[in-house]
Amino acid sequence: MWIWLGGILILLLLVVVLILMSNISIDLMVRKKNWDEIILLDIKFVFGLIRIHYEVPSIVLRSVKQGFQVEDNVVTNFFKGHTSSNEQDVNKEKMEIWVTKFHRVLQAVFEFKKWLRQLLKKLSFHRLDWSTNIALSDAAHTATLTGILWAIKSTLVGGLSNHVSLRQRPKLFVVPIFDSPPLFSTEIHCIAKIRCGYAIYAGLILIVRVLKVKGGVRKWLNILFKG
């Protein structure tokens, strides 16, 4: 009997070690062509046994005042699969609410920015592709905008490299199209990974930092459940 119990404990320990050493994989793809766009996000845990698929198939601009209407779908393989769909309006009022929530998070966590920097250092990008096609009615304007886009991409990716690990050299493209009707299309595809063990560790550190702030737990509960 003791041999069986010992074998089961060793097996459970191996399973836990394997889980902690596995990666959380984040695969993000954003594509936009003129007025059409799509956002796809796939998150995999425990060697792909647990998966979450998030999709935004439609972003419709209603007006400057009303903002955007966003449709999203979430698919998971928990409990033999679960699918949910949602539509929401993203306007100035909602953006202000999100900004307020972010400031409340900063106030509810001790040295939140330091915690975030440490977390990002453990995040590694295994793929980062960003291609853009641009065409304006005037060829000179197309060439000028091409240079501006190159500068923006280089600055953003350069800043990103200071905070995360880039395992592969980013592939950046800006393609000017001359003698063509006005066109704008862009596609971003990135794959990032982080150790499951470190993600759990970072979560525990976050809890400790929340406890260090007076009323931090109450603030987090209000953010999560009351909005």
Secondary structure as the mmCIF struct_conf table of DSSP 4:
data_model
#
loop_
_struct_conf.conf_type_id
_struct_conf.id
_struct_conf.beg_label_comp_id
_struct_conf.beg_label_asym_id
_struct_conf.beg_label_seq_id
_struct_conf.end_label_comp_id
_struct_conf.end_label_asym_id
_struct_conf.end_label_seq_id
HELX_RH_AL_P HELX_RH_AL_P1 TRP A 2 MET A 21
BEND BEND1 SER A 22 SER A 22
STRN STRN1 ASN A 23 LYS A 33
TURN_TY1_P TURN_TY1_P1 ASN A 34 TRP A 35
STRN STRN2 ASP A 36 PHE A 45
TURN_TY1_P TURN_TY1_P2 VAL A 46 LEU A 49
STRN STRN3 ILE A 50 SER A 63
TURN_TY1_P TURN_TY1_P3 VAL A 64 GLN A 66
STRN STRN4 GLY A 67 THR A 76
HELX_RH_3T_P HELX_RH_3T_P1 PHE A 78 LYS A 80
STRN STRN5 HIS A 82 VAL A 90
HELX_RH_AL_P HELX_RH_AL_P2 LYS A 92 ALA A 108
BEND BEND2 VAL A 109 VAL A 109
TURN_TY1_P TURN_TY1_P4 PHE A 110 GLU A 111
HELX_RH_AL_P HELX_RH_AL_P3 PHE A 112 LYS A 121
TURN_TY1_P TURN_TY1_P5 LYS A 122 LYS A 122
STRN STRN6 SER A 124 ALA A 135
BEND BEND3 SER A 137 ASP A 138
HELX_RH_AL_P HELX_RH_AL_P4 ALA A 139 SER A 161
TURN_TY1_P TURN_TY1_P6 ASN A 162 HIS A 163
BEND BEND4 VAL A 164 VAL A 164
STRN STRN7 SER A 165 LEU A 166
BEND BEND5 ARG A 167 GLN A 168
STRN STRN8 LYS A 171 PRO A 176
BEND BEND6 ASP A 179 SER A 180
STRN STRN9 LEU A 183 ARG A 195
HELX_RH_AL_P HELX_RH_AL_P5 CYS A 196 LYS A 212
BEND BEND7 VAL A 213 VAL A 213
TURN_TY1_P TURN_TY1_P7 LYS A 214 GLY A 215
HELX_RH_AL_P HELX_RH_AL_P6 GLY A 216 PHE A 225
TURN_TY1_P TURN_TY1_P8 LYS A 226 LYS A 226
#
